[in-house]
Amino acid sequence: MAKKKTPQVDNLQELESALTKTEQFIEDNQKIITYVIGAIILVVAGYLGFNKFFLQPKEDEAKSQMFMAVNYFERDSFNLAINGDGNYLGFLDIIDDYGITKAANRANYYTGISYLHLGQYEEALDYLNDFKTKDMLLAPVTEGAKGDAYLELGETDNALKQYKKAIALSGNELTAPIYMMKAAQLLESMDELEDALAMYEDIKEKYPESTEGTNVDRYIARVKIKLN
């Protein structure tokens, strides 16, 4: 009576068969595989070279050129920050000349905030919408600034939407109560009193030590009077 093959023998045979097929595939497609590997190496080398010899120097140059614009921004000289002073570039120049850099992306933020301070709300929205960030502080501030611009334009629904985005992105005590207060006050002005009250009470519960939290009781009392 013949012995049955053990599972271990079957597995070894299957493995040998698979290896043989793989070897045959490699042999049959050796040229194509070589071309593919070569192409991958060229792409990787090109990417690394682009970053090292073009993008990084461009980034460093953009940061250096933007220094004075940031200085003007911090001194509230927003026109000079945006347009430059004739000797140093403004944020618009940085965006135009260094568009692919992180510095140019940050310049979109500075430009948007500058236009917001200058009362040019449509322009502020244009540049703030072009700014991309995952920074835990800048992300909510950007959305909140858009809310401020929409509010000034009389677009209350859009303003509220942006404040809610800012709240959702705020995982900290610095920005969350600020935009919760803005949203609550806007809701109150829109006569959405129950939603406003809920937001005020959230501030009191979650951020009692914040500036907004220490002053929120009078807003809560005011809305409760309106509801009665």
C-alpha positions in Angstrom: 0.0 0.0 0.0 1.5 3.3 -1.2 2.2 6.0 1.4 0.2 9.2 1.1 2.2 12.4 0.5 2.4 14.5 3.6 1.2 18.1 3.6 4.7 19.2 4.1 5.9 17.5 0.8 2.9 19.0 -1.1 3.8 22.5 0.2 7.4 22.1 -0.8 6.4 21.0 -4.3 4.0 24.0 -4.6 6.8 26.3 -3.5 9.3 24.8 -6.0 6.7 25.2 -8.8 6.0 28.8 -7.9 9.7 29.6 -7.8 10.2 27.9 -11.2 7.4 30.0 -12.7 8.8 33.2 -11.2 12.2 32.4 -12.6 10.7 31.7 -16.0 8.7 34.9 -15.9 11.9 36.9 -15.1 13.8 35.2 -17.8 11.0 35.8 -20.4 10.6 39.5 -19.4 14.2 40.4 -18.5 14.4 43.3 -20.8 11.1 44.9 -19.7 12.0 44.4 -16.1 15.4 46.0 -16.7 13.7 49.0 -18.4 11.2 49.4 -15.6 13.8 49.3 -12.9 16.0 51.7 -14.8 13.0 54.1 -15.2 12.3 54.0 -11.5 15.9 54.8 -10.7 15.9 57.7 -13.1 12.6 59.1 -11.7 13.9 58.8 -8.1 17.3 60.3 -9.1 15.5 63.1 -10.9 13.3 63.9 -8.0 16.2 64.0 -5.6 18.2 66.1 -7.9 15.4 68.5 -8.5 14.9 68.9 -4.8 18.6 69.3 -4.0 19.8 71.5 -6.9 16.7 73.5 -7.8 13.8 73.5 -5.2 15.8 73.8 -2.0 18.0 76.7 -3.3 14.7 78.3 -4.6 13.2 77.8 -1.2 16.1 79.4 0.6 16.1 82.3 -1.8 12.4 82.9 -1.3 12.7 82.9 2.5 15.5 85.4 2.3 13.6 87.7 -0.1 10.4 87.5 2.0 12.1 88.6 5.2 11.3 92.3 4.8 7.7 91.7 3.8 7.2 89.7 7.0 8.8 92.6 8.9 6.4 95.0 7.4 3.5 92.7 8.1 4.4 92.4 11.8 4.5 96.2 12.0 1.0 96.5 10.4 2.4 98.1 7.3 0.2 96.0 5.1 0.5 97.8 1.8 4.3 97.6 2.0 4.0 94.0 3.0 1.9 93.1 0.0 3.5 95.3 -2.7 7.1 95.8 -1.4 8.9 99.1 -1.0 10.9 99.3 -4.2 14.0 97.8 -2.6 12.5 94.7 -1.1 9.9 92.3 -2.6 6.4 92.2 -1.3 4.3 89.1 -0.8 2.8 89.3 -4.3 6.3 89.3 -5.8 7.1 86.2 -3.7 4.0 84.4 -5.0 4.8 85.3 -8.6 8.5 84.6 -8.5 8.6 81.6 -6.3 5.2 79.9 -6.8 6.3 76.3 -6.3 7.9 77.0 -2.9 6.5 76.7 0.6 7.5 80.3 1.2 5.1 81.3 -1.7 2.4 79.3 -0.1 2.9 81.0 3.2 2.9 84.4 1.3 -0.7 83.6 0.3 -1.6 83.5 4.0 0.2 86.8 4.8 -1.4 88.4 1.7 -4.9 87.3 2.6 -4.6 88.5 6.2 -3.1 91.8 5.0 -6.0 92.4 2.6 -8.4 91.5 5.4 -6.9 94.3 7.6 -7.1 96.7 4.6 -10.8 96.0 4.2 -10.3 94.3 0.8 -12.4 91.2 1.6 -12.7 89.6 -1.8 -9.0 89.8 -2.3 -8.5 88.4 1.2 -10.6 85.4 0.4 -8.8 84.8 -2.9 -5.4 84.5 -1.2 -6.6 82.7 1.9 -8.3 80.1 -0.3 -4.9 79.5 -2.1 -3.1 78.9 1.2 -2.7 75.2 2.2 -1.6 74.1 5.6 -2.0 71.4 8.2 -0.5 73.5 11.0 -2.6 73.1 14.1 -2.7 76.9 14.7 -2.6 78.3 11.2 -5.3 76.0 9.8 -8.1 77.2 12.2 -6.9 80.9 12.0 -7.1 80.7 8.2 -10.7 79.4 8.2 -11.6 81.9 10.9 -10.2 84.7 8.8 -12.3 83.6 5.9 -15.3 83.8 8.2 -14.4 87.4 9.2 -14.1 88.3 5.5 -17.5 86.7 4.7 -19.1 88.5 7.7 -17.8 91.9 6.4 -19.3 91.1 3.0 -22.6 90.4 4.6 -22.5 86.7 3.8 -23.6 85.4 7.2 -24.2 81.8 6.2 -20.8 81.5 4.7 -19.2 83.2 7.7 -20.9 80.8 10.1 -19.8 77.9 8.0 -16.2 79.1 8.1 -16.3 79.7 11.9 -17.6 76.1 12.3 -14.7 74.9 10.2 -12.3 76.8 12.4 -13.8 75.3 15.5 -13.5 71.8 14.0 -9.8 72.3 13.3 -9.1 73.8 16.7 -7.8 71.2 19.0 -6.4 73.7 21.5 -7.4 76.3 24.0 -5.9 79.2 22.0 -8.2 79.2 18.9 -11.2 77.1 19.8 -12.9 79.5 22.2 -12.3 82.5 19.9 -14.1 81.0 17.0 -16.8 79.5 19.2 -17.5 83.0 20.5 -17.6 84.4 17.0 -20.0 81.7 15.9 -22.2 82.1 19.0 -22.4 85.9 18.5 -23.3 85.4 14.9 -25.9 82.8 15.7 -27.4 85.3 18.3 -27.5 88.1 15.7 -29.3 85.7 13.3 -31.9 85.0 16.0 -30.9 81.4 16.2 -31.0 81.8 20.0 -31.0 78.1 21.1 -28.0 77.3 19.0 -26.2 80.4 20.3 -27.0 79.5 23.9 -25.7 76.0 23.4 -22.4 77.4 21.9 -22.0 79.9 24.8 -22.5 77.1 27.3 -20.0 75.0 25.5 -17.4 77.7 25.9 -18.2 78.0 29.6 -17.9 74.2 30.1 -14.9 73.4 27.9 -12.8 76.6 28.2 -13.6 78.3 31.5 -10.1 79.7 31.9 -10.0 81.4 28.5 -10.8 85.1 28.0 -14.0 84.1 26.3 -14.9 81.6 29.1 -14.4 84.2 31.8 -16.8 86.6 30.1 -19.4 84.3 28.7 -21.9 84.4 31.6 -23.2 87.8 30.5 -23.9 86.4 27.0 -25.6 83.4 28.4 -27.8 85.6 30.6 -28.6 87.9 27.6 -29.8 85.0 25.4 -31.8 83.5 28.2 -33.7 86.8 28.6 -34.4 86.8 24.9 -35.7 83.3 25.0 -38.1 84.0 27.9 
